Amino acid sequence: MTFELSPNLTWLFSEAGPSPAARVRAAASAGFRFVDTWPLPTADQAADYIAALRDTGVTIVVVTAPIGESGDAAQLETNLAALADALPLAQQVGVQHLVVTGGTILDGVEPREQRTALVEFLKRAADTVAGSGVGILLENLNSRVDHVGCFLDSTRETVAIVREVGRPEVAVLYDAYHSLVMGEDVRTVLADAGDHVKHVQIADVPGRHEPGTGTLDWAKLLDDLEASGYSGPLGLEYQPTVESVASTEMLRRVMTEG
């Protein structure tokens, strides 16, 4: 029941200041080998960021793809161009995956049309990243608390879309927080996912803070993740209420005891 942990540097290690490079170094000093984050570095941050990653050996597991509405057919070419523009920097910093969501429910667009547009975007995105070493992960969000109006809030539907796309470059990001807020059973939805899940993120429920701040049974969650066959890092995508390293202590204890 021991997983590597991958703190999300958008929220964690803010003690190091706003610099992405400083947060990478702080995470490395705390013993983390993997990190998640949302944005790619800006042009003026890139050199320091790349140096920090090179010096520490830290790997960026996921970054949010800098695109617009992925399910809007009218934005298809614009989104693909933005993805292509971001890809060289993603390769340069060693990002493993770019994350895509289903976007928001579009006014005047039938759900089946939006789904079709999303599938088409993912197929074309797979062509864009093919051979680059950077994958695409599709993530469903919760529509009850954090992302009211989001188009894709079901893990089963996310897996179904990835299966329909049918490309090795496109897989699933399973965020247990979003899944649990939607009332999903972790073991059940992951049993249906096969080997499509390439990254997992976690936060306590409710609140989206560190383990121990909510009501989540962490031993059970870790057992469910292990039973699914997932063995990669766990992305710590939560808003800490205490210092970053201290915020991981309860989770580390549960993994040790398990």
C-alpha positions, 0 to 999 in steps of 0.5 A: 500500500505504498505509493510515491507521492506527487505534490501539486506545486500550484497549491503545495510548497507555496512556502518557497514563494511564487517561483515554479523553480523554487517550488521544484527545489523545495519539493525535492529537498523534502524527498519528492521525486515527482510533482504535478502542476497546472500551468507550464512555465512562462517564457521568462521562467523556463530556464530556471525551471528546467535547471531546477528539474535537471539539478534535482531529477524531479519528474513532472507527471502532469501539466494542464494542457493550455487549450480552450473548450475541448468539446467545442467543434468550432475551437478544434483547430485553435486547440490543436494549434495551442497544443502543438505550440505547447508541446516543445516546452512540455518535452523540454521540461520532461512532462509525462502527460498533458491533462484535458477535461471535457470543458463546460456544457455548451449552450445550444449544443446537444450533448452527443454533439459535444461528445463527438467533438471531444472524441475528435479533438482527442484523436487529433491530439493523439496525432499531435503528440504521437512520438513525442513522449508526452501523453494526453490524459482525459480527466472528469471533474465533479459537477456538484461542488467545484465545477458546476456546469462541467460537461464530463463528470463521470469516470465510466463515461471518461473511460468509455471516451478513451476506449472510443478514441482507441489511441495509446497516447490518450488515457485517463486521469482518475481524480478520486476527490472528484469521483467521490464527490460525485458519489462514485464507488472507487473500486467499482469504477476502477474495475471497469477502467482496465489499464486506461488509468495512467495517473491518480490524484487525491484530496480529502472529502469534503473540503479538498484539503490534506488527508485527515481534514475530511471524512475519507477512509484513507486506508480503504481508498489506498486498498481500492487503488492497489486492488485496481492495479494502479502503482504509479504516483499519487498526485496530491491535488489539495489545498493544504491547511498546514505547511506542505510537508506536514500536510502529507504526514497522515497519508504517509502514516496510513501507507506505512501502517498498511 
